[in-house]
Amino acid sequence: MNPFQLSLPPPKRFNAAVGVKAARFLSSKPPFIKRGKASGRYAVGVRYEREVQELIELHFLGQPEVTHLAGPWLEFTDRSGRRWCQPDALVINRAAATCLIAEVKYQHTADAWWQLKQLYQPVLAVALPQFTFKLLEIVHWYDPLVAWPERPVLVASIDEVSNGNISVHICNPKRRARL
């Protein structure tokens, strides 16, 4: 076993996508999803994600082959039945046939690894079968002591994300960090 690979249990109530049979994008959120007003720490995360989505949009402005989808909803069927998921951001480059899946977290957490590797990537591999995937966690606050199932790769720019391990980008908009 690689010394950087850890055996970490999934987060509570996490349900991985296993044996995905079908997946499709939805035009809007499912009608049963209800969200109230964000408050406290959750509101900080929501504001941070909104800032990051704007930076991603600006980063790819003027590139017609690239589409940025902020929080798209997907419906999929796996071995546990019909389910839904919502990655934070997708950057689809049709010319290169690549899809960047980004999970935005205020603070670096192993939850992002589980969401990216065990939920979003398997679902999107069925929804976008001709694409290769790059995985990215965008964080405001990075703690290298947070246990991860594999060694994260820190990148200075969203353009440096490569296939393989999940990349981590520290983005602090107030300090003018670049994507």
C-alpha positions in Angstrom: 0.0 0.0 0.0 1.2 3.5 -0.9 2.2 5.2 2.4 0.1 8.2 1.4 -3.0 6.2 1.0 -5.1 6.0 4.1 -8.0 3.8 4.9 -10.6 6.4 5.9 -14.3 5.6 6.4 -16.8 7.7 4.3 -18.6 10.6 6.0 -21.8 9.8 7.9 -24.8 9.4 5.6 -22.6 9.4 2.5 -23.8 7.0 -0.2 -21.4 6.3 -3.0 -22.6 5.8 -6.6 -21.9 2.2 -7.3 -22.8 0.5 -10.6 -24.2 3.6 -12.3 -26.5 2.4 -15.1 -27.9 5.7 -16.4 -27.3 9.4 -15.7 -28.7 12.6 -17.2 -28.5 16.4 -16.5 -31.7 18.0 -15.2 -32.9 21.5 -16.4 -33.7 22.5 -12.8 -33.4 21.2 -9.2 -35.8 18.3 -8.3 -39.0 19.6 -6.9 -38.6 17.9 -3.5 -35.4 19.8 -2.7 -36.2 22.6 -0.3 -33.5 24.9 1.0 -34.1 27.6 3.6 -32.1 30.7 4.2 -28.4 30.0 5.0 -27.1 31.1 8.3 -23.9 30.8 10.4 -21.0 28.7 9.1 -23.2 27.4 6.2 -23.9 30.9 5.0 -20.1 31.6 5.0 -19.6 28.6 2.7 -22.5 29.6 0.4 -21.0 33.1 0.0 -17.6 31.7 -0.6 -18.9 29.3 -3.3 -20.7 32.1 -5.0 -17.5 34.1 -5.2 -15.6 31.1 -6.6 -18.3 30.5 -9.2 -17.9 34.1 -10.4 -14.1 33.7 -10.6 -14.4 30.4 -12.6 -16.8 32.1 -15.0 -14.4 35.0 -15.5 -11.4 32.7 -15.9 -13.0 31.0 -18.9 -14.6 34.1 -20.4 -14.0 34.3 -24.1 -13.4 30.6 -24.6 -16.4 29.4 -26.6 -15.3 25.7 -26.4 -15.5 25.8 -22.6 -18.8 25.7 -20.7 -19.0 26.4 -17.0 -22.0 24.9 -15.2 -22.5 26.1 -11.6 -24.3 23.5 -9.5 -25.9 21.4 -12.2 -28.4 18.7 -11.0 -28.0 15.2 -12.2 -30.4 12.3 -11.9 -28.9 8.8 -12.0 -29.7 5.2 -11.4 -27.3 2.9 -9.6 -27.5 -0.3 -7.7 -29.4 1.4 -4.8 -32.1 2.9 -7.2 -32.9 6.3 -8.5 -30.9 9.2 -7.0 -29.8 12.8 -7.6 -26.6 14.7 -7.0 -25.3 18.2 -7.6 -21.6 18.8 -8.1 -20.6 22.4 -7.2 -19.1 23.2 -10.6 -18.3 21.6 -14.0 -16.0 23.0 -16.6 -16.6 21.2 -19.8 -14.1 21.7 -22.6 -15.7 20.2 -25.7 -12.6 20.7 -27.9 -10.4 18.7 -25.5 -13.1 16.3 -24.4 -12.4 17.0 -20.8 -14.6 17.8 -17.8 -13.2 19.4 -14.7 -15.3 18.5 -11.6 -14.9 21.1 -8.9 -16.0 20.8 -5.3 -15.9 24.1 -3.4 -15.2 24.0 0.3 -14.4 26.8 2.7 -12.1 24.5 4.6 -10.2 21.5 3.2 -12.0 18.3 4.2 -12.0 14.6 3.3 -15.7 14.9 2.4 -14.6 16.5 -0.9 -12.5 13.4 -1.8 -15.5 11.1 -1.2 -17.9 13.4 -3.2 -15.5 13.8 -6.2 -14.1 10.2 -6.4 -17.0 8.1 -5.2 -20.1 10.1 -6.3 -19.6 12.7 -9.0 -17.0 11.0 -11.2 -18.9 7.7 -11.5 -22.1 9.5 -12.3 -20.5 11.9 -14.8 -18.6 9.1 -16.5 -22.0 7.7 -17.6 -23.6 11.2 -18.3 -20.5 12.3 -20.4 -19.1 9.0 -21.7 -16.7 10.5 -24.3 -15.0 12.8 -21.7 -12.0 12.4 -19.4 -12.2 13.9 -16.0 -10.1 16.1 -13.8 -11.0 16.5 -10.1 -10.4 19.6 -8.1 -11.2 20.8 -4.6 -11.2 24.6 -4.3 -10.7 25.8 -0.7 -10.3 29.0 1.2 -8.5 27.4 4.0 -6.1 24.4 3.5 -4.8 22.3 6.4 -2.2 19.8 5.4 -2.9 17.7 8.5 -6.4 16.8 7.3 -6.4 13.1 6.6 -7.1 12.2 3.0 -7.4 8.8 1.3 -4.6 9.8 -1.1 -2.0 12.4 -1.4 -3.6 15.7 -2.6 -1.8 17.7 -5.3 -1.7 21.4 -4.6 -2.0 23.6 -7.7 -1.5 27.3 -8.1 -4.1 27.6 -10.9 -7.2 25.8 -12.2 -5.2 25.3 -15.5 -2.7 23.1 -13.7 -5.2 20.4 -12.8 -4.2 17.1 -14.3 -5.7 13.6 -14.5 -4.9 11.3 -11.6 -5.1 12.4 -8.0 -7.4 15.1 -6.9 -5.9 18.5 -7.1 -6.4 21.2 -4.4 -6.4 24.9 -5.2 -6.3 27.5 -2.4 -8.5 30.4 -3.5 -8.9 33.4 -1.3 -10.7 36.1 -3.4 -10.1 38.8 -0.8 -6.4 38.3 -1.2 -6.8 38.3 -5.0 -5.8 34.7 -5.4 -6.0 33.6 -9.0 -7.8 30.6 -10.3 
